[in-house]
Amino acid sequence: MRQEVVELSKLGQMPNESIDDTETITETVKAYDVLLSKITEPISYEEGLLLISLFPKSSFYDMQWDLLVLVESLIKTTSIKEYLTLVDKCPSEEWKELLKQRFYNWLKLKR
């Protein structure tokens, strides 16, 4: 497992972005951004399990899209069942549904 993924898991689930965010959120944003930018595809299923747990309930300075791209990279290296099991572990209903919809759209295009 890559050290960046381990460090991200230590940061935990991304907090929701808020208009009331304090200045200390800047350091949190930087920490997620630096670590996410160092992760290249492909990721392992085990890394995906940790990354999926980081999704914020709604949004976190657009970094949830970086997570989405990494998680979606597993589509080509896992079975349908494995991928959907992973997606079901997403703590955000909003992002879980988006991941599933994008997956089903991909499946349709693939046929």
Backbone bond lengths (Angstrom), bond angles and torsions (degrees), N, CA, C in turn:
res aa  C-N    CA-C-N  psi(-1)  N-CA   C-N-CA  omega(-1)  CA-C   N-CA-C  phi
1 M - - - 1.448 - - 1.522 108.48 -
2 R 1.315 115.07 134.04 1.468 119.43 -179.93 1.516 112.00 -67.00
3 Q 1.313 115.09 144.83 1.461 121.45 179.77 1.530 111.35 -60.52
4 E 1.325 117.70 -35.51 1.470 121.15 -179.92 1.531 110.99 -61.60
5 V 1.318 116.22 -39.76 1.463 120.35 179.65 1.530 110.00 -68.25
6 V 1.315 116.36 -40.59 1.465 120.53 177.46 1.524 109.93 -61.57
7 E 1.331 116.31 -44.72 1.472 120.37 179.69 1.526 111.38 -64.45
8 L 1.329 117.19 -39.26 1.465 119.93 176.20 1.523 110.93 -62.75
9 S 1.318 116.52 -41.00 1.464 118.82 179.99 1.531 110.87 -64.26
10 K 1.323 116.93 -30.12 1.465 120.14 176.46 1.527 111.64 -69.49
11 L 1.352 115.80 -31.90 1.469 119.23 176.12 1.525 110.57 -68.84
12 G 1.326 116.01 -30.20 1.458 120.54 178.24 1.516 113.07 84.14
13 Q 1.321 114.23 -171.89 1.465 121.03 -178.47 1.522 110.56 -59.19
14 M 1.312 115.62 137.11 1.459 120.19 178.24 1.523 109.48 -62.50
15 P 1.323 116.75 134.39 1.468 118.45 175.29 1.524 109.54 -72.61
16 N 1.298 116.72 161.41 1.457 119.57 175.93 1.519 110.36 -75.58
17 E 1.301 114.69 140.14 1.453 121.67 174.71 1.524 108.10 -66.04
18 S 1.324 116.64 142.20 1.455 120.35 -178.03 1.523 110.05 -146.61
19 I 1.322 115.59 149.86 1.469 118.51 175.83 1.521 110.59 -69.30
20 D 1.323 116.83 -15.53 1.462 121.35 178.93 1.521 113.20 -95.16
21 D 1.328 117.61 12.76 1.460 120.48 -179.50 1.530 110.41 -59.24
22 T 1.307 115.31 139.52 1.457 120.09 177.95 1.530 109.35 -84.83
23 E 1.304 115.75 173.27 1.464 120.05 179.26 1.520 111.85 -65.42
24 T 1.303 118.05 -24.49 1.464 120.25 -179.88 1.533 111.50 -66.57
25 I 1.307 117.53 -18.13 1.465 120.00 179.13 1.530 110.13 -65.16
26 T 1.313 117.22 -25.65 1.464 121.37 179.13 1.520 110.69 -57.40
27 E 1.314 117.15 -42.46 1.472 120.80 178.96 1.522 111.19 -66.65
28 T 1.308 116.42 -37.58 1.464 120.68 178.29 1.522 110.23 -65.72
29 V 1.318 116.70 -44.61 1.461 121.74 178.05 1.525 110.25 -59.81
30 K 1.310 116.82 -45.08 1.464 121.07 179.25 1.521 111.46 -61.27
31 A 1.314 116.62 -42.46 1.468 120.53 -178.81 1.529 110.72 -61.59
32 Y 1.326 117.33 -48.26 1.466 120.17 177.95 1.531 110.40 -62.58
33 D 1.316 116.41 -44.50 1.463 121.02 -176.57 1.522 111.95 -61.51
34 V 1.324 117.27 -47.21 1.466 121.35 -179.33 1.520 110.63 -61.36
35 L 1.322 116.36 -47.31 1.462 119.90 -177.56 1.522 112.02 -67.17
36 L 1.332 117.18 -44.29 1.469 120.09 179.46 1.526 111.96 -62.47
37 S 1.321 116.44 -37.98 1.467 119.97 -177.93 1.529 112.66 -67.56
38 K 1.314 117.37 -19.48 1.467 121.09 -179.30 1.528 113.14 -87.27
39 I 1.321 117.01 -10.78 1.464 120.19 -177.59 1.522 109.55 -89.98
40 T 1.321 115.01 122.22 1.461 120.02 178.28 1.527 109.48 -110.73
41 E 1.306 114.31 154.96 1.465 120.39 177.12 1.517 108.84 -79.60
42 P 1.272 118.02 151.39 1.460 128.20 3.31 1.523 110.42 -84.11
43 I 1.342 114.49 155.25 1.450 120.22 173.47 1.525 107.68 -106.01
44 S 1.307 116.02 159.00 1.466 119.76 177.49 1.531 109.21 -85.00
45 Y 1.309 115.48 163.00 1.462 120.34 177.74 1.533 109.87 -60.95
46 E 1.322 117.20 -39.49 1.460 121.53 179.09 1.532 110.92 -62.88
47 E 1.329 116.19 -39.83 1.467 119.44 175.87 1.522 109.87 -65.66
48 G 1.314 116.62 -39.46 1.463 121.11 177.50 1.514 112.21 -59.87
49 L 1.337 116.39 -38.27 1.461 120.33 178.27 1.530 111.55 -62.18
50 L 1.304 116.89 -38.16 1.470 119.65 177.00 1.525 111.30 -73.59
51 L 1.323 116.38 -43.16 1.459 119.80 -177.47 1.524 112.39 -64.91
52 I 1.323 117.55 -38.22 1.467 120.25 -178.07 1.531 110.88 -61.63
53 S 1.316 117.13 -29.08 1.466 121.11 -178.43 1.528 112.69 -73.82
54 L 1.324 117.23 -8.96 1.465 121.01 -176.18 1.520 114.27 -89.43
55 F 1.325 117.78 -11.60 1.464 119.32 -176.90 1.527 111.20 -57.45
56 P 1.349 116.30 133.60 1.464 119.67 175.71 1.529 109.45 -73.36
57 K 1.311 116.54 165.46 1.465 119.57 177.95 1.526 110.77 -59.96
58 S 1.340 117.65 -39.93 1.466 119.38 177.85 1.526 111.79 -130.77
59 S 1.337 118.25 -66.53 1.469 118.39 -178.43 1.523 111.27 -151.93
60 F 1.327 114.20 155.31 1.461 120.68 179.00 1.524 108.59 -146.74
61 Y 1.321 116.10 82.47 1.451 123.26 175.80 1.532 112.65 50.13
62 D 1.317 115.57 39.65 1.471 125.34 178.16 1.521 114.80 63.62
63 M 1.299 118.79 6.99 1.466 120.07 178.50 1.520 112.80 -74.08
64 Q 1.325 116.63 -17.28 1.457 119.37 176.23 1.531 110.24 -62.69
65 W 1.320 117.65 -25.82 1.468 120.68 177.42 1.523 111.04 -69.42
66 D 1.326 117.16 -35.67 1.471 120.08 175.41 1.529 110.28 -62.93
67 L 1.325 116.03 -40.61 1.468 120.01 175.99 1.524 110.72 -62.90
68 L 1.318 116.12 -44.56 1.457 120.69 -178.80 1.526 110.88 -57.74
69 V 1.308 117.26 -45.44 1.464 121.19 -179.40 1.532 110.66 -61.53
70 L 1.309 116.95 -43.31 1.461 120.22 179.64 1.528 111.24 -65.44
71 V 1.317 116.74 -45.40 1.467 119.85 179.57 1.526 110.29 -63.91
72 E 1.319 117.22 -43.80 1.465 119.92 -179.93 1.524 113.10 -63.55
73 S 1.300 117.51 -21.53 1.469 119.13 178.12 1.526 111.22 -64.04
74 L 1.316 117.27 -18.36 1.460 121.29 178.56 1.526 112.94 -75.51
75 I 1.313 117.65 -13.33 1.467 121.20 -179.33 1.525 111.09 -53.79
76 K 1.304 116.11 -39.95 1.468 120.33 -174.70 1.530 113.65 -85.60
77 T 1.325 117.72 -10.08 1.464 119.28 -175.94 1.524 113.72 -117.46
78 T 1.323 116.92 1.36 1.460 120.77 179.20 1.523 109.79 -127.49
79 S 1.305 115.10 166.84 1.463 119.34 174.99 1.530 109.17 -77.90
80 I 1.300 115.75 165.20 1.469 120.59 177.33 1.526 109.39 -57.79
81 K 1.313 116.60 -45.90 1.464 121.15 -178.69 1.529 111.43 -61.14
82 E 1.335 117.02 -45.69 1.464 120.56 179.75 1.529 111.27 -61.86
83 Y 1.336 115.21 -44.67 1.456 119.10 -177.91 1.531 110.68 -63.31
84 L 1.319 117.38 -47.36 1.463 120.30 -178.84 1.531 111.83 -66.92
85 T 1.320 117.40 -32.80 1.465 120.75 174.96 1.520 109.77 -63.26
86 L 1.324 116.69 -42.80 1.456 121.44 177.79 1.527 110.25 -62.57
87 V 1.322 116.91 -48.49 1.469 121.13 -178.64 1.529 110.96 -60.09
88 D 1.318 117.16 -37.20 1.466 120.35 179.28 1.524 112.83 -63.04
89 K 1.314 118.01 -15.93 1.464 122.10 178.77 1.536 112.34 -85.43
90 C 1.325 116.85 -3.77 1.464 120.78 179.95 1.535 109.37 -64.36
91 P 1.332 117.61 128.64 1.471 120.33 -177.71 1.528 114.10 -73.98
92 S 1.310 117.25 -11.28 1.461 121.54 -179.01 1.521 109.84 -105.50
93 E 1.310 116.55 120.31 1.471 119.91 177.53 1.531 110.38 -61.56
94 E 1.312 116.57 -39.78 1.470 121.72 -179.36 1.535 111.15 -59.73
95 W 1.315 116.88 -49.42 1.462 121.02 -177.92 1.520 111.46 -74.73
96 K 1.311 117.05 -32.70 1.464 120.95 176.07 1.527 109.84 -60.99
97 E 1.329 116.24 -47.05 1.464 119.81 -179.67 1.528 111.39 -65.89
98 L 1.324 116.95 -38.30 1.462 120.11 178.02 1.528 111.18 -64.77
99 L 1.313 117.08 -43.99 1.465 120.90 177.70 1.526 110.89 -60.30
100 K 1.319 117.04 -42.47 1.464 120.54 179.62 1.526 110.81 -66.40
101 Q 1.319 116.97 -45.22 1.460 119.70 -179.25 1.527 111.11 -62.29
102 R 1.300 116.77 -43.06 1.465 120.11 178.77 1.535 110.54 -64.66
103 F 1.326 116.69 -36.67 1.457 120.68 177.97 1.531 110.60 -64.65
104 Y 1.315 116.86 -47.25 1.470 119.89 179.82 1.531 111.55 -64.99
105 N 1.313 117.29 -35.64 1.472 120.43 174.75 1.524 110.26 -63.34
106 W 1.323 116.92 -41.43 1.468 121.67 178.42 1.524 110.36 -62.42
107 L 1.337 115.95 -42.47 1.461 119.90 178.88 1.540 111.52 -60.98
108 K 1.320 116.57 -41.48 1.463 120.38 178.81 1.527 111.28 -62.47
109 L 1.310 116.64 -42.37 1.467 121.05 -179.80 1.520 111.43 -67.31
110 K 1.310 115.57 -32.10 1.458 121.49 -177.26 1.533 112.27 -69.29
111 R 1.315 116.82 -27.83 1.465 121.40 -176.69 1.464 113.12 -75.16
